[in-house]
Amino acid sequence: MPQTPASDRVHRLVPSPAGRTHLVEQGTGPLVLLVHGFPESWYSWRRQLPALAAAGYRAVAVDVRGYGRSSRPAEVDAYRMLELVADNVAVVEALGERSAVIVGHDWGATIAATSALLRPDVFSAVGLLSVPYTPPGGPRPSEVFAAMGGPEEFYVSYFQEPGRAEAEIEPDVRGWLAGFYAALSADTMPPPGAPDPHFVGAGGTLRDRFPAGRLPAWLGEDELDVYAAEFERTGLTGALNRYRAMDRDWADLADVHGAPVIQPSLFVGGGLDASTTWLADAIEAYPTTLPGLTASHLLDGCGHWIQQERPELVNTLLTEWLAEVAPRR
């Protein structure tokens, strides 16, 4: 697929409710807003920016609040979904646009879906990578996650106590990130039957179950350095506060519990990703929860970091979908 040079990228800081949002922009045309997940940054979209630009789109990848060069408020309440939606709207407005297609990966997929749900006047279509859409509602999230794993602790529960996960990660950010990325990548994840890296054993840490000594094929040493340098500078609290705000979201979004996202939508998941296997029922519910779904793909042999593990295929799927839902002017 043709691509524009990486040198055409433009870094910008734009005002947002938290203070500022850092973004990286490439290309001209209809706006496509790219939202990353945990523990990543705008850099997760480095292989999509030039491809979308070459296809005739204004591709913009943000650092989500709490990450990179974007503002990092101290309070957990500042990481509620309502605040992140407001940031996305502010980016669209700061770029002089009235609407955008929004595409997210991991937490970014949930942020993107909620942005489309709450602001259909701004977000005309939504693409979800790795994490399926599940409408707000159901039991309180903290209760759900606390009940998972039996004697072991699910990672989302492990992340809840301020400072606890930071104490594991921050003494060796680069090594922890390498292990976390490897644990969820198709070519380096633990084999079937091995202890699940999504859970923590009694008295242990997440890192105890990470693969060691080998990076996934999609991640070079220099690329890992980029991720590590940002988190070494910022710490992990801003990123982890997204998990700590989930019960607040549950209350904030009470008025839209069970609501579908009706705009044109796309889903692409990895066949080996726990996000798609655990949430298989959510994918089956798409005729009800995503009635505007135009395409859904599960990529065989692919893990969680989908747009980095399979960049060319994901770029093709995105540009074909965009041509349908956001034709170039």
VONU-877623 format. One record per residue: residue in three letters; x, y, z of N, C-alpha, C in turn. Coordinates in steps of 0.001 Angstrom, whole numbers, padded with zeros to 6 digits, always signed. Example, Ala and Ser with C-alpha at 12.3 -4.5 7.8 and 13.67 -1.06 7.14 Angstrom:
BEGIN
ALA+013190-005690+007800+012300-004500+007800+013200-003300+007800SER+012850-002250+007080+013670-001060+007140+012900+000030+007870
This chain:
BEGIN
MET+000847-001194+000000+000000+000000+000000+000881+001242+000000PRO+000618+002227-000875+001418+003451-000897+001361+004166+000446GLN+002464+004815+000809+002517+005553+002059+003231+006871+001837THR+002893+007877+002641+003610+009136+002616+004756+009064+003608PRO+005830+009834+003400+006998+009726+004278+006690+010111+005715ALA+007378+009433+006661+007193+009765+008070+007593+011208+008353SER+008468+011770+007521+008906+013149+007723+007766+014148+007556ASP+006664+013704+006955+005505+014583+006782+004670+014706+008052ARG+004996+013953+009080+004251+014057+010331+004465+015427+010973VAL+003405+015940+011579+003463+017205+012299+003003+016962+013730HIS+003819+017328+014707+003453+017247+016118+002812+018575+016535ARG+001717+018481+017275+001030+019690+017731+000521+019491+019146LEU+000408+020594+019869-000298+020641+021139-001525+021501+020947VAL-002704+020962+021291-003945+021722+021143-004641+021786+022496PRO-005419+022840+022732-006109+022956+024021-007188+021893+024173SER-007334+021412+025401-008371+020430+025717-008805+020654+027158PRO-009888+020017+027598-010365+020261+028959-009322+019980+030042ALA-008410+019049+029797-007380+018755+030787-006247+019772+030760GLY-006182+020564+029704-005096+021521+029526-004590+021490+028099ARG-004001+020359+027719-003494+020224+026350-003549+018753+025942THR-003704+018546+024644-003585+017222+024051-002492+017275+022998HIS-001556+016346+023098-000518+016212+022078-001047+015292+020993LEU-000809+015684+019748-001228+014860+018629-000176+014874+017543VAL-000241+013879+016692+000626+013774+015524-000279+013648+014309GLU-000044+014510+013333-000940+014657+012195-000194+014372+010904GLN-000866+013734+009976-000284+013464+008661-001396+013393+007624GLY-001205+014088+006510-002146+014013+005403-003224+015069+005443THR-004005+015120+004368-005144+016024+004252-006351+015235+003751GLY-007527+015752+004088-008760+015084+003690-009670+014927+004882PRO-010661+014044+004812-011541+013799+005960-010727+013379+007184LEU-011139+013897+008343-010387+013668+009578-010653+012269+010127VAL-009561+011563+010452-009625+010265+011117-008830+010380+012405LEU-009506+010262+013543-008877+010404+014852-008530+009021+015383LEU-007257+008814+015740-006741+007515+016171-006426+007579+017661VAL-006998+006642+018444-006913+006671+019904-006270+005370+020392HIS-005165+005485+021096-004399+004311+021534-004930+003739+022841GLY-004335+002612+023245-004702+001954+024485-003562+001912+025477PHE-003623+000947+026409-002638+000776+027481-001673-000347+027129PRO-000407-000174+027418+000327+001029+027783+001073+001532+026544GLU+000485+002455+025836+001000+002849+024526+001065+004366+024409SER+000922+004875+023195+000960+006307+022929+000548+006506+021477TRP+000629+007747+021005+000346+008003+019592+001195+007096+018701TYR+002364+006697+019203+003345+005937+018423+002806+004578+017991SER+001771+004102+018669+001138+002840+018279+000579+002891+016859TRP+000330+004098+016373-000273+004292+015052+000756+004701+014007ARG+002038+004528+014312+003092+004995+013398+002988+004356+012025ARG+002453+003148+011947+002348+002467+010658+001019+002756+009960GLN+000078+003372+010676-001192+003727+010060-001190+005167+009532LEU-000507+006067+010211-000520+007476+009806-000127+007660+008341PRO+001011+007119+007891+001383+007344+006487+000450+006650+005500ALA-000081+005495+005874-000978+004780+004961-002294+005523+004800LEU-002850+006014+005908-004105+006759+005815-003902+008077+005083ALA-002761+008724+005323-002469+009963+004608-002376+009716+003109ALA-001713+008641+002720-001572+008323+001299-002919+007999+000662ALA-003847+007503+001469-005181+007168+000956-006100+008375+000880GLY-005617+009562+001294-006405+010772+001156-007126+011219+002409TYR-006574+010868+003580-007204+011245+004835-006269+012090+005694ARG-006863+012879+006557-006136+013642+007563-006079+012763+008816ALA-005002+012031+008961-004864+011067+010052-004227+011764+011251VAL-004859+011647+012398-004406+012321+013616-004391+011314+014759ALA-003214+011054+015311-003061+010155+016455-002769+010981+017698VAL-003548+010765+018733-003399+011551+019961-002630+010768+021023ASP-002023+011503+021935-001659+010947+023232-002868+011145+024136VAL-003474+010063+024594-004622+010146+025492-004203+010855+026778ARG-005127+011561+027365-004886+012204+028660-004165+011236+029608GLY-003098+011710+030227-002316+010873+031128-001093+010256+030491TYR-000973+010375+029178+000124+009761+028432+000961+010822+027718GLY+002216+010473+027507+003079+011239+026619+003124+012715+026952ARG+002931+013538+025925+003022+014987+026096+001678+015630+026384SER+000636+014842+026487-000666+015392+026887-000692+015633+028393SER-001658+016442+028833-001763+016765+030258-002033+015519+031080ARG-001544+015538+032329-001683+014399+033238-002249+014877+034574PRO-003548+015097+034641-004126+015510+035927-003861+014464+037004ALA-003869+014908+038257-003539+014005+039358-004731+013164+039808GLU-005949+013704+039701-007103+013060+040300-007611+011905+039431VAL-007994+010821+040071-008577+009692+039329-009823+010133+038574ASP-010634+011005+039176-011856+011463+038517-011583+012107+037158ALA-010392+012629+036970-010050+013293+035712-009914+012309+034554TYR-009930+011008+034850-009763+009987+033816-011065+009258+033507ARG-012186+009838+033943-013497+009283+033616-013726+009352+032112MET-014535+008444+031625-014803+008382+030195-015391+009690+029675LEU-016225+010344+030468-016794+011619+030037-015708+012640+029735GLU-014645+012620+030522-013546+013562+030301-012772+013220+029030LEU-012586+011945+028778-011831+011532+027596-012620+011812+026320VAL-013939+011642+026386-014785+012015+025248-014670+013511+024982ALA-014687+014298+026045-014567+015754+025884-013228+016118+025253ASP-012163+015428+025612-010866+015668+024980-010929+015423+023474ASN-011575+014335+023079-011660+014013+021650-012451+015069+020885VAL-013532+015521+021474-014311+016584+020840-013474+017854+020712ALA-012718+018169+021756-011878+019366+021727-010814+019282+020643VAL-010265+018092+020410-009270+017924+019347-009898+018208+017990VAL-011072+017650+017749-011754+017887+016468-011958+019388+016265GLU-012437+020055+017298-012692+021491+017188-011396+022271+016992ALA-010336+021904+017720-009068+022617+017605-008455+022478+016221LEU-008779+021393+015539-008269+021174+014189-009136+021843+013130GLY-010142+022581+013580-010978+023309+012651-011981+022448+011909GLU-012278+021278+012443-013221+020355+011802-014526+020296+012606ARG-015569+019842+011949-016858+019681+012622-017166+018225+012936SER-016511+017309+012223-016779+015889+012454-015532+015081+012130ALA-015542+013831+012568-014411+012936+012333-014890+011500+012410VAL-014150+010632+011755-014229+009198+012023-013260+008931+013166ILE-013659+008133+014139-012799+007832+015274-012495+006337+015290VAL-011219+006012+015484-010745+004627+015486-009910+004430+016741GLY-010185+003359+017496-009437+003122+018722-008988+001681+018855HIS-007918+001504+019633-007382+000178+019938-007325+000000+021445ASP-007699-001201+021928-007623-001519+023354-008507-000516+024107TRP-008003+000138+025163-008819+001148+025828-009309+002188+024831GLY-008481+002475+023832-008894+003438+022825-010156+003025+022100ALA-010381+001711+021944-011611+001245+021304-012828+001598+022161THR-012713+001418+023462-013818+001770+024354-014022+003276+024383ILE-012927+004028+024398-013036+005490+024348-013692+005925+023041ALA-013290+005304+021936-013860+005652+020636-015354+005327+020583ALA-015725+004146+021060-017131+003758+021039-017973+004683+021908THR-017459+005045+023074-018208+005940+023951-018300+007335+023354SER-017239+007771+022676-017288+009062+021991-018387+009064+020937ALA-018477+007980+020167-019516+007879+019145-020903+007797+019769LEU-021006+007081+020896-022295+006931+021569-022804+008264+022099LEU-021919+009034+022741-022344+010266+023399-022370+011472+022474ARG-021545+011460+021424-021467+012621+020536-021599+012204+019067PRO-022751+011670+018699-022946+011283+017305-022923+012477+016362ASP-023097+013692+016908-023019+014892+016090-021597+015187+015635VAL-020613+014629+016336-019202+014876+016019-018566+013665+015354PHE-018874+012470+015846-018188+011273+015374-019128+010475+014468SER-018817+010516+013182-019726+010009+012160-019610+008510+011935ALA-018485+007911+012354-018268+006477+012211-017211+006076+013218VAL-017182+004778+013573-016258+004330+014619-015643+002992+014243GLY-014317+002914+014365-013588+001676+014152-013011+001167+015455LEU-013194-000112+015737-012771-000715+016993-011753-001809+016693LEU-010582-001710+017305-009548-002707+017142-009319-003428+018465SER-009368-004735+018429-009025-005654+019531-010102-005804+020593VAL-010680-004721+021077-011660-004818+022164-013055-004596+021605PRO-013931-005601+021674-015289-005460+021157-016100-004428+021935TYR-017130-003921+021285-018033-002998+021962-018971-003764+022882THR-019021-003316+024120-020030-003789+025064-020741-002559+025599PRO-022041-002454+025465-022740-001255+025916-022510-001006+027401PRO-022538+000250+027822-022431+000528+029262-023533-000193+030025GLY-023232-000465+031306-024245-001088+032149-023800-002408+032710GLY-024767-003185+033177-024452-004446+033824-023996-004222+035252PRO-023425-005250+035876-022939-005100+037245-021809-004074+037331ARG-021572-003565+038518-020483-002615+038743-019153-003270+038342PRO-018321-002599+037540-017100-003237+037025-016192-003817+038096SER-015979-003099+039196-015057-003603+040220-015537-004929+040786GLU-016862-005114+040867-017396-006373+041384-017183-007501+040384VAL-017346-007195+039107-017122-008205+038075-015684-008690+038097PHE-014741-007744+038102-013331-008129+038026-012850-008805+039305ALA-013393-008407+040447-013004-009044+041703-013423-010501+041748ALA-014479-010858+041011-014981-012229+041020-014246-013128+040035MET-013369-012574+039221-012669-013366+038217-011405-013994+038794GLY-011071-015171+038323-009774-015752+038632-009695-016614+039859GLY-010775-016726+040632-010720-017560+041831-009652-017067+042801PRO-008670-017904+043152-007647-017473+044102-006651-016489+043503GLU-006656-016350+042184-005759-015398+041545-006478-014058+041354GLU-005687-013019+041087-006234-011673+040972-006149-011208+039523PHE-007288-010777+038981-007310-010273+037615-006531-008965+037543TYR-005875-008728+036415-004977-007578+036327-005696-006250+036548VAL-006977-006145+036126-007698-004891+036322-007890-004614+037810SER-008161-005643+038593-008255-005468+040040-006892-005122+040633TYR-005858-005754+040126-004483-005472+040576-004119-004010+040353PHE-004659-003407+039304-004347-002020+038971-005101-001008+039825GLN-006080-001437+040618-006976-000482+041267-006300+000341+042365GLU-005461-000253+043176-004883+000462+044317-003796+001419+043836PRO-003954+002716+044053-002932+003663+043603-001549+003311+044164GLY-000578+003285+043279+000799+003028+043668+001225+001584+043607ARG+000289+000666+043628+000659-000754+043698+001319-001224+042399ALA+000634-001045+041275+001226-001457+040006+002426-000589+039646GLU+002363+000697+040009+003509+001569+039756+004774+001031+040423ALA+004620+000478+041629+005779-000050+042347+006389-001247+041624GLU+005577-001991+040891+006104-003090+040091+006768-002591+038809ILE+006138-001631+038149+006552-001253+036795+007695-000248+036776GLU+007610+000780+037583+008474+001939+037390+009955+001716+037701PRO+010351+000760+038543+011789+000520+038704+012473-000003+037434ASP+011714-000627+036526+012290-001128+035267+011221-001021+034181VAL+010949+000200+033770+009874+000431+032805+010127-000331+031507ARG+011338-000247+030992+011621-000859+029700+011439-002381+029754GLY+011963-003008+030796+011829-004449+030920+010390-004879+031121TRP+009636-004105+031903+008235-004455+032134+007434-004334+030851LEU+007624-003250+030123+006906-003079+028867+007240-004197+027885ALA+008519-004539+027783+008924-005613+026868+008184-006898+027202GLY+008089-007219+028493+007402-008433+028898+005906-008370+028667PHE+005313-007216+028921+003870-007068+028739+003498-007165+027264TYR+004248-006471+026418+003987-006562+024978+004164-008000+024488ALA+005206-008674+024962+005451-010049+024532+004353-010992+025006ALA+003830-010750+026211+002819-011649+026782+001534-011680+025963LEU+001261-010603+025239+000004-010507+024496+000218-010515+022986SER+001418-010849+022529+001721-010929+021099+001669-012378+020637ALA+001204-012590+019416+000979-013952+018936+002240-014798+018956ASP+003382-014205+018608+004595-015014+018449+005382-015208+019734THR+004987-014523+020817+005746-014641+022064+004871-014920+023282MET+003549-014999+023123+002680-015221+024281+002914-016608+024879PRO+002633-016773+026172+002806-018085+026787+001984-019144+026067PRO+002468-020375+026038+001742-021440+025331+000468-021826+026074PRO-000456-022486+025377-001675-022953+026044-001327-023816+027264GLY-002034-023573+028334-001796-024319+029560-000826-023656+030513ALA-000053-022667+030039+000853-021937+030916+000054-020973+031790PRO+000611-020540+032922-000102-019559+033752-000475-018318+032955ASP-001690-017867+033124-002236-016769+032332-001630-015441+032796PRO-001009-014667+031887-000387-013402+032294-001382-012292+032602HIS-002673-012553+032422-003683-011565+032806-004002-011636+034301PHE-003438-012628+034995-003747-012820+036404-002463-012814+037243VAL-002643-012450+038503-001532-012379+039454-001738-013463+040507GLY-000697-014267+040731-000760-015260+041793-000620-014631+043161ALA-001003-015373+044189-000947-014847+045560+000458-014355+045880GLY+000547-013092+046306+001823-012509+046689+002743-012202+045526GLY+002265-012363+044291+003120-012179+043131+002891-010858+042422THR+003443-010792+041215+003277-009629+040358+002864-010093+038964LEU+002395-009178+038164+002083-009511+036775+003322-010009+036045ARG+004450-009374+036309+005672-009678+035567+006134-011122+035768ASP+005707-011744+036850+006118-013123+037108+005775-014050+035940ARG+004726-013694+035181+004244-014578+034120+004564-014058+032713PHE+005323-012996+032625+005678-012479+031312+006775-013320+030683PRO+006763-013500+029359+007909-014115+028687+009148-013234+028880ALA+010278-013851+028900+011525-013096+029107+012508-013396+027988GLY+013250-012359+027605+014397-012566+026734+014130-012481+025248ARG+012878-012240+024826+012615-012159+023394+011513-011147+023131LEU+011777-010219+022222+010766-009260+021822+009893-009861+020727PRO+008633-009449+020670+007801-009890+019543+008347-009326+018233ALA+008004-009981+017145+008578-009618+015842+008236-008194+015437TRP+007128-007673+015896+006701-006334+015479+007432-005221+016207LEU+008180-005549+017248+008756-004536+018134+010278-004597+018112GLY+010903-003607+017485+012348-003514+017493+012865-002847+018756GLU+014148-002995+019013+014752-002382+020206+014557-000867+020191ASP+014730-000234+019043+014560+001212+018959+013120+001617+019225GLU+012178+000811+018749+010767+001116+018990+010415+000958+020467LEU+010941-000091+021084+010737-000252+022522+011317+000936+023281ASP+012452+001441+022827+013060+002608+023471+012122+003806+023450VAL+011389+003981+022340+010464+005114+022249+009380+004993+023320TYR+008770+003829+023422+007741+003634+024439+008322+003817+025848ALA+009453+003178+026093+010028+003224+027435+010405+004641+027838ALA+010967+005401+026911+011403+006756+027237+010234+007617+027694GLU+009080+007462+027042+007927+008261+027433+007453+007899+028837PHE+007348+006594+029141+006854+006209+030457+007892+006431+031554GLU+009168+006367+031215+010182+006720+032204+010083+008188+032583ARG+009676+009003+031625+009535+010444+031875+008251+010755+032629THR+007137+010089+032263+005833+010454+032823+005409+009606+034010GLY+006001+008415+034172+005450+007458+035113+004195+006810+034539LEU+003604+005901+035308+002454+005120+034830+001131+005517+035464THR+001140+006440+036411-000093+006715+037146-001197+007226+036244GLY-000886+008146+035334-001923+008648+034439-002559+007543+033623ALA-001728+006647+033103-002242+005532+032305-003095+004595+033158LEU-002642+004290+034363-003359+003357+035222-004652+003949+035782ASN-004719+005270+035871-005931+005894+036407-007157+005630+035533ARG-006959+005302+034265-008101+004929+033417-008809+003710+034000TYR-008043+002734+034478-008638+001547+035101-009324+001914+036420ARG-008770+002868+037121-009289+003235+038444-010555+004067+038370ALA-010912+004502+037169-012113+005323+036990-013311+004525+036473MET-013180+003212+036374-014230+002424+035709-015562+002444+036459ASP-015530+002394+037776-016786+002463+038517-017431+003840+038365ARG-016622+004874+038247-017161+006209+038007-017873+006258+036658ASP-017286+005605+035639-017934+005536+034332-019294+004857+034437TRP-019337+003785+035180-020573+003004+035334-021694+003894+035851ALA-021370+004778+036789-022378+005701+037312-022656+006840+036332ASP-021596+007386+035751-021763+008522+034834-022627+008174+033631LEU-022512+006933+033149-023175+006538+031907-024490+005799+032150ALA-025063+005976+033327-026292+005251+033663-027410+005519+032660ASP-027452+006727+032120-028524+007075+031189-028406+006355+029846VAL-027229+005800+029546-027057+005106+028260-026731+003629+028467HIS-027021+003086+029643-026811+001657+029861-027579+000857+028810GLY-026862-000050+028156-027465-000904+027150-027613-000281+025776ALA-027161+000961+025605-027408+001670+024351-026491+001176+023231PRO-027037+001059+022009-026209+000684+020869-025481+001899+020298VAL-024403+001640+019584-023757+002649+018751-024293+002452+017337ILE-024953+003465+016806-025698+003271+015567-024940+003733+014323GLN-023838+004477+014486-023101+004945+013316-022464+003768+012580PRO-022057+003974+011330-021285+002941+010639-020056+002553+011460SER-019799+001256+011560-018725+000801+012438-017949-000344+011803LEU-016763-000544+012342-015845-001599+011915-015279-002257+013153PHE-015116-003587+013114-014393-004290+014176-013327-005178+013561VAL-012117-005106+014129-011033-006001+013738-010386-006518+015018GLY-010366-007840+015179-009780-008442+016367-008755-009497+016016GLY-007952-009863+016995-006966-010916+016825-007515-012255+017281GLY-007310-013283+016485-007838-014588+016825-007242-015200+018078LEU-006036-014758+018466-005380-015278+019666-005443-014292+020836ASP-006231-013247+020699-006323-012204+021719-007401-012562+022727ALA-007056-012553+023999-008046-012830+025037-009205-011847+024990SER-008961-010627+024514-010040-009644+024428-011166-010130+023524THR-010828-010871+022482-011864-011350+021572-012408-012710+021993THR-011595-013538+022619-012108-014841+023039-012994-014712+024278TRP-012580-013915+025260-013404-013718+026443-014701-012986+026121LEU-014659-012103+025131-015823-011284+024792-016491-011758+023504ALA-016415-013051+023261-017059-013606+022062-018557-013317+022044ASP-019199-013330+023207-020633-013038+023255-020918-011606+022815ALA-019990-010690+023132-020173-009295+022710-020118-009181+021196ILE-019227-009952+020580-019140-009935+019117-020418-010511+018509GLU-020933-011579+019094-022170-012179+018589-023362-011233+018728ALA-023264-010298+019684-024381-009372+019914-024342-008158+018995TYR-023362-008073+018111-023230-006887+017276-024477-006507+016481PRO-025275-007449+015982-026488-007010+015272-027380-006103+016116THR-027296-006266+017438-028082-005420+018340-027290-004224+018834THR-026023-004445+019207-025237-003384+019847-024522-002478+018862LEU-024238-002993+017661-023610-002205+016592-024424-002385+015319PRO-025631-001873+015285-026484-002101+014110-025935-001492+012827GLY-024991-000544+012949-024381+000048+011761-023113-000645+011320LEU-022821-001817+011884-021582-002522+011548-021535-002852+010056THR-020461-002425+009414-020307-002702+007990-019307-003811+007710ALA-018403-004085+008667-017429-005164+008481-016881-005589+009831SER-016648-006903+009978-016059-007457+011190-015059-008526+010781HIS-013853-008454+011330-012783-009361+010935-012070-009902+012178LEU-011822-011206+012197-010934-011822+013183-009715-012337+012429LEU-008547-011867+012809-007323-012190+012090-006673-013428+012716ASP-006626-014506+011972-006054-015749+012467-004589-015546+012871GLY-004219-016130+014004-002831-016103+014425-002323-014755+014867CYS-003224-013844+015197-002839-012489+015603-003171-012282+017068GLY-002293-011579+017766-002506-011285+019165-003219-009959+019391HIS-002840-009295+020472-003568-008105+020923-003147-006821+020216TRP-001863-006703+019859-001334-005429+019345-001549-005367+017832ILE-002797-005365+017447-003203-005777+016110-002652-004887+015002GLN-002682-003562+015190-002230-002690+014112-000709-002640+014019GLN-000032-003218+015016+001419-003314+014957+001870-004717+014531GLU+001113-005723+014928+001433-007086+014490+001120-007297+013014ARG+000028-006720+012526-000407-006912+011134-000672-005556+010471PRO+000331-004696+010400+000063-003327+009937-000483-003238+008524GLU+000063-004014+007593-000380-003877+006208-001832-004319+006042LEU-002189-005421+006691-003564-005899+006596-004521-004926+007277VAL-004157-004464+008461-005021-003512+009160-005165-002231+008339ASN-004088-001762+007737-004174-000568+006897-005137-000783+005732THR-005070-001940+005116-005978-002243+004011-007426-002253+004484LEU-007676-002923+005614-009046-002982+006134-009562-001599+006500LEU-008707-000781+007102-009129+000565+007482-009422+001424+006260THR-008536+001412+005282-008735+002289+004128-009930+001841+003283GLU-010147+000536+003179-011341+000069+002451-012613+000504+003168TRP-012608+000398+004472-013780+000814+005251-013982+002321+005179LEU-012904+003073+005305-013010+004533+005229-013533+004987+003880ALA-013146+004316+002827-013641+004687+001502-015158+004555+001427GLU-015707+003673+002246-017152+003467+002266-017860+004467+003163VAL-017272+004728+004367-017991+005528+005358-017578+006991+005357ALA-016427+007313+004792-015930+008699+004777-015218+008947+003462PRO-015942+008933+002356-015283+009106+001055-014533+010423+000973ARG-013413+010405+000290-012599+011597+000145-013357+012664-000625ARG-013127+013893-000234-013840+015009-000862-013339+015202-002287
